[in-house]
């Protein structure tokens, strides 16, 4: 049974999640509801006038009397006014499931606010309400939404073709979810006893300690862009994968590292396959990486289906071999 508590105020490091009020109409209209870029992949049109926003709020606000109504506005504490919303847009008491939807103003994209809000909401639903499953979905043409879900601990489950619609028309739907078993037993990952996920701000300290090739500021940006994956085992940091987009917008893995003591357990393979699945979900068809003349590394990539497509001589005199893999259908 779920123990419904309604839209209670939630606090995070940088945000307050609270109920909307009619006083929020101007900020809602100005900060996100009137922007067609924000609503591009949503199911409701951008608001043409603040009176539309006021009308919507007048419909939403009375719903707060219901104990199973969950609809928060996202308020950065240093700003003091709403910049977006996050809500349970669908739920099932029989299945103990909630489906989360969210949006945030364009000026606050790529700051980690949405994933921070989603993480707090996921925590609330599992620890306070007693749900068994939290899920969400996005149009694959909007991959940044998937990054938000990953950072909050949701796992990609698959893409339903032409199963949804939004302001762009009929579209595919990429589904992500986390279950109570995942949430309360994070070491019991579907890939053995190691948890693989997108890095978030809590990983910056340990990544800065181990990944000395990139500055802390650069690591923070890559985390915000969803370009780092980490793996933990038994609560300990085990390794990480870092990538970037090549000149032709091809994902290029430029760091794959497993700490001493954890090698030979297939963790590098788990990280790589996890990355490949995420990249495929975002619509990429080709992946690339490279290694020096290291027979072990070359065998590793070849075993995973990568093929050598050339190379180049580094300034150090080492020859770098480029590998490529087609992950398209």
ZIKAHU-V9767 format. One record per pair of residues at least 6 apart in sequence whose ideal C-beta (glycine too) atoms are under 8 Angstrom apart, sorted by the first residue. I is the first residue (numbers start at 1). GAP is how many residues later the second one is. D is the distance in whole Angstrom. If there is no record, write none. Layout:
BEGIN
I,GAP,D / I,GAP,D
END
This chain:
BEGIN
1,92,8 / 1,95,8 / 1,129,7 / 2,66,8 / 2,91,6 / 2,94,5 / 2,127,5 / 2,128,5 / 2,129,6 / 3,125,7 / 3,126,6 / 3,127,5 / 4,63,4 / 4,64,4 / 4,125,6 / 5,62,7 / 5,123,6 / 5,124,6 / 6,58,7 / 6,60,7 / 6,61,5 / 6,62,7 / 6,63,6 / 6,64,7 / 7,11,8 / 7,12,5 / 7,57,6 / 7,62,6 / 7,63,5 / 7,64,6 / 7,65,6 / 8,116,8 / 8,120,8 / 9,7,7 / 9,8,7 / 9,9,5 / 9,10,8 / 10,6,8 / 10,7,4 / 10,8,8 / 10,62,7 / 10,110,5 / 10,111,7 / 10,114,6 / 11,6,8 / 11,109,8 / 12,104,5 / 12,105,7 / 12,107,7 / 12,108,5 / 13,103,7 / 14,62,6 / 14,63,6 / 14,64,7 / 14,99,7 / 14,102,6 / 15,59,6 / 15,60,6 / 15,61,6 / 15,62,7 / 15,98,6 / 15,101,6 / 15,102,6 / 15,105,7 / 16,59,5 / 16,61,6 / 17,55,4 / 17,56,7 / 17,57,6 / 17,58,7 / 17,69,7 / 17,100,6 / 17,103,6 / 17,104,7 / 18,54,6 / 18,55,6 / 18,57,6 / 19,42,8 / 19,45,6 / 19,52,7 / 19,53,7 / 19,54,7 / 20,8,7 / 20,37,6 / 20,40,6 / 20,41,7 / 20,51,7 / 20,52,8 / 20,53,5 / 20,62,7 / 20,65,7 / 21,36,8 / 21,40,7 / 22,32,7 / 22,35,5 / 22,36,7 / 22,39,7 / 24,33,7 / 24,49,6 / 24,57,8 / 24,58,5 / 25,25,6 / 25,28,5 / 25,29,5 / 25,32,6 / 26,24,6 / 26,27,8 / 27,54,4 / 27,55,5 / 27,56,8 / 28,25,5 / 28,29,7 / 28,45,8 / 28,54,6 / 29,18,6 / 29,20,8 / 29,21,4 / 29,23,8 / 29,24,4 / 31,50,7 / 31,51,7 / 31,52,5 / 31,53,7 / 31,74,4 / 31,76,7 / 32,6,5 / 32,51,7 / 32,52,6 / 32,71,6 / 32,72,6 / 32,73,4 / 32,74,7 / 33,6,8 / 33,13,7 / 33,14,4 / 33,19,8 / 33,20,5 / 33,23,8 / 34,12,6 / 34,13,5 / 34,14,8 / 34,19,8 / 35,11,6 / 35,70,7 / 35,71,6 / 36,10,5 / 37,69,6 / 38,8,7 / 38,65,6 / 38,66,8 / 38,67,6 / 38,68,6 / 39,6,6 / 39,7,5 / 39,64,7 / 39,128,6 / 40,102,8 / 40,126,8 / 40,127,6 / 40,128,7 / 41,97,7 / 41,98,5 / 41,100,7 / 41,101,4 / 41,104,7 / 41,125,5 / 41,126,7 / 41,127,7 / 41,130,8 / 42,61,6 / 42,124,6 / 42,125,6 / 43,122,7 / 43,123,5 / 43,124,7 / 44,123,8 / 45,122,6 / 47,6,5 / 47,9,8 / 60,11,6 / 63,6,4 / 63,8,7 / 64,7,8 / 68,23,7 / 68,25,8 / 70,17,6 / 70,18,4 / 70,21,8 / 70,28,7 / 70,51,8 / 71,14,7 / 71,16,4 / 71,17,8 / 72,13,7 / 72,14,5 / 72,15,7 / 72,45,7 / 72,49,7 / 73,9,4 / 73,11,7 / 73,12,5 / 74,8,7 / 74,9,6 / 74,10,4 / 74,11,7 / 74,12,6 / 74,28,8 / 74,30,6 / 74,39,6 / 74,40,7 / 74,43,5 / 75,6,7 / 75,7,5 / 75,8,7 / 76,7,6 / 76,32,7 / 76,37,7 / 83,21,6 / 83,22,5 / 83,24,7 / 83,25,5 / 83,30,7 / 84,18,7 / 84,19,5 / 84,20,3 / 84,21,6 / 84,24,7 / 84,29,7 / 84,30,7 / 84,33,8 / 85,17,7 / 85,18,6 / 86,14,7 / 86,15,7 / 86,16,4 / 86,28,8 / 86,31,5 / 86,32,6 / 86,35,6 / 87,13,7 / 87,14,6 / 87,15,7 / 88,10,4 / 88,11,7 / 88,12,6 / 88,37,8 / 89,10,6 / 89,11,7 / 89,12,4 / 90,8,7 / 90,9,4 / 91,6,6 / 91,7,5 / 91,8,7 / 95,37,7 / 95,38,7 / 96,34,7 / 96,35,5 / 96,36,4 / 96,37,7 / 97,34,6 / 97,35,7 / 97,36,4 / 97,37,8 / 97,38,7 / 98,27,6 / 98,31,8 / 98,33,5 / 98,35,8 / 98,36,6 / 98,37,8 / 99,36,5 / 99,37,6 / 99,38,8 / 100,18,7 / 100,21,6 / 100,22,8 / 100,34,6 / 100,35,7 / 100,36,5 / 101,35,7 / 102,12,6 / 102,15,7 / 102,16,6 / 102,34,8 / 102,46,7 / 104,9,6 / 104,10,5 / 109,35,7 / 110,34,8 / 110,114,5 / 110,115,7 / 111,113,7 / 112,39,8 / 112,88,8 / 112,89,6 / 112,111,8 / 112,112,6 / 114,34,5 / 115,32,8 / 115,33,5 / 115,36,4 / 115,37,5 / 115,85,7 / 116,85,8 / 118,18,8 / 118,30,6 / 118,31,7 / 118,33,8 / 118,34,4 / 119,32,7 / 119,33,4 / 119,34,7 / 119,81,8 / 121,13,8 / 122,12,5 / 122,30,6 / 122,31,6 / 122,32,8 / 122,56,6 / 122,61,7 / 125,6,4 / 125,9,6 / 126,8,7 / 126,54,6 / 126,57,5 / 126,58,7 / 131,49,7 / 132,47,6 / 132,48,5 / 133,44,6 / 133,45,7 / 133,46,5 / 133,47,7 / 134,20,7 / 134,43,7 / 134,44,5 / 135,19,7 / 135,40,6 / 135,41,7 / 135,42,4 / 135,43,8 / 136,13,5 / 136,18,6 / 136,39,8 / 136,40,5 / 136,41,8 / 137,27,7 / 137,36,5 / 137,37,6 / 137,38,5 / 137,39,7 / 138,7,4 / 138,8,5 / 138,11,7 / 138,35,7 / 138,36,5 / 138,38,8 / 139,6,8 / 139,25,7 / 139,27,6 / 139,29,7 / 139,32,5 / 139,33,7 / 139,34,7 / 139,35,8 / 140,6,8 / 140,19,6 / 140,31,8 / 140,32,5 / 140,34,5 / 140,141,7 / 140,142,7 / 140,143,5 / 141,27,7 / 141,30,7 / 141,142,7 / 143,138,8 / 143,139,4 / 143,140,7 / 144,82,7 / 146,10,7 / 146,28,6 / 146,30,7 / 146,132,8 / 146,135,6 / 146,136,6 / 147,51,7 / 147,78,8 / 147,79,3 / 149,7,8 / 149,27,4 / 150,6,7 / 150,26,7 / 150,47,6 / 150,48,4 / 150,76,7 / 150,128,7 / 151,46,8 / 151,47,5 / 151,48,8 / 151,49,5 / 151,75,7 / 152,26,8 / 153,25,5 / 153,29,7 / 153,30,7 / 153,44,6 / 154,22,4 / 154,23,6 / 154,24,5 / 155,21,6 / 155,22,7 / 155,23,6 / 155,27,7 / 155,35,8 / 156,18,7 / 156,19,8 / 156,20,5 / 156,121,6 / 156,122,6 / 156,125,5 / 157,18,5 / 157,19,6 / 157,20,6 / 158,16,8 / 158,17,6 / 159,13,5 / 159,14,7 / 159,15,5 / 159,16,7 / 159,122,6 / 160,12,7 / 160,13,5 / 160,15,7 / 161,11,5 / 162,8,5 / 162,9,7 / 162,10,6 / 163,9,7 / 163,10,5 / 164,6,7 / 164,7,5 / 164,8,7 / 164,9,4 / 165,6,6 / 174,107,6 / 181,7,7 / 182,6,8 / 182,7,8 / 186,9,5 / 186,46,8 / 187,6,6 / 187,7,8 / 187,8,6 / 187,45,8 / 187,46,7 / 187,47,6 / 187,48,7 / 189,6,4 / 189,7,7 / 191,79,5 / 191,83,7 / 192,73,8 / 192,74,7 / 192,78,7 / 193,40,6 / 193,41,7 / 194,37,5 / 194,38,7 / 194,39,4 / 194,44,6 / 194,73,6 / 194,76,6 / 195,36,7 / 195,37,5 / 195,38,7 / 196,33,6 / 196,34,7 / 196,35,5 / 196,74,6 / 196,75,6 / 196,78,5 / 197,32,7 / 197,33,6 / 198,28,6 / 198,30,7 / 198,31,6 / 198,32,8 / 198,80,8 / 199,8,7 / 199,23,8 / 199,24,5 / 199,29,4 / 199,30,6 / 199,31,5 / 199,41,7 / 200,23,6 / 201,19,7 / 201,22,6 / 203,20,7 / 203,25,8 / 203,27,5 / 203,34,8 / 204,12,7 / 204,15,6 / 204,16,6 / 204,19,7 / 206,31,5 / 207,12,5 / 207,16,8 / 207,21,7 / 207,23,7 / 207,33,6 / 208,8,5 / 208,11,6 / 210,27,7 / 210,30,7 / 210,47,7 / 210,49,7 / 211,8,7 / 211,29,7 / 211,31,7 / 211,44,7 / 211,46,8 / 213,42,7 / 214,8,7 / 214,28,7 / 219,9,7 / 222,6,5 / 222,20,6 / 222,22,8 / 227,15,6 / 227,16,6 / 227,17,6 / 228,12,6 / 228,13,7 / 228,14,5 / 228,15,8 / 229,11,7 / 229,12,5 / 229,42,6 / 229,45,6 / 229,46,6 / 229,49,8 / 230,7,7 / 230,9,7 / 230,10,5 / 230,11,8 / 231,7,5 / 231,8,5 / 231,9,7 / 231,27,8 / 231,36,6 / 231,39,7 / 231,40,6 / 232,6,6 / 233,29,7 / 233,34,8 / 237,22,7 / 238,20,6 / 238,21,6 / 238,24,5 / 238,29,6 / 239,17,8 / 239,18,5 / 239,19,4 / 239,20,6 / 239,23,7 / 239,28,6 / 239,29,7 / 239,32,6 / 240,15,7 / 240,17,6 / 240,31,8 / 241,12,6 / 241,14,7 / 241,15,5 / 241,16,8 / 241,30,5 / 241,31,7 / 241,33,8 / 241,34,5 / 242,11,7 / 242,12,6 / 242,13,4 / 242,14,8 / 243,8,5 / 243,9,6 / 243,10,5 / 243,11,6 / 243,12,8 / 243,32,7 / 244,7,8 / 244,8,6 / 244,10,6 / 245,6,6 / 245,7,7 / 246,6,4 / 246,42,6 / 250,34,7 / 250,36,5 / 250,37,7 / 250,38,5 / 251,24,8 / 251,28,5 / 251,33,6 / 251,36,5 / 251,37,7 / 252,35,8 / 252,36,5 / 252,37,7 / 252,38,8 / 253,19,7 / 253,22,7 / 253,34,7 / 253,35,7 / 253,36,4 / 254,35,7 / 254,36,8 / 256,12,6 / 256,15,6 / 256,16,7 / 256,33,8 / 258,9,5 / 258,10,5 / 258,13,8 / 268,32,7 / 269,31,8 / 269,35,7 / 272,32,6 / 273,31,7 / 275,12,8 / 276,11,6 / 276,49,7 / 276,51,6 / 279,8,6 / 279,48,7 / 280,47,5 / 284,43,7 / 285,41,7 / 285,42,6 / 285,43,4 / 286,38,6 / 286,39,7 / 286,40,6 / 286,41,7 / 286,42,7 / 287,19,8 / 287,37,7 / 287,38,5 / 287,40,6 / 288,21,8 / 288,34,6 / 288,35,7 / 288,36,5 / 288,37,8 / 289,12,7 / 289,17,7 / 289,33,8 / 289,34,5 / 290,21,8 / 290,30,5 / 290,31,6 / 290,32,5 / 290,33,6 / 291,6,4 / 291,7,6 / 291,10,7 / 291,29,7 / 291,30,6 / 291,32,7 / 292,22,8 / 292,26,5 / 292,27,7 / 292,28,6 / 292,29,7 / 293,25,7 / 293,26,6 / 293,28,7 / 298,10,8 / 298,23,7 / 301,22,5 / 302,21,8 / 304,21,7 / 305,20,5 / 306,17,4 / 306,18,6 / 306,19,5 / 307,16,7 / 307,17,6 / 307,18,7 / 308,13,6 / 308,14,7 / 308,15,6 / 309,13,5 / 309,14,7 / 309,15,5 / 310,11,8 / 310,12,5 / 311,8,6 / 311,9,5 / 311,10,4 / 311,11,5 / 312,7,8 / 312,8,6 / 312,10,8 / 313,6,6 / 313,7,8 / 314,6,6
END
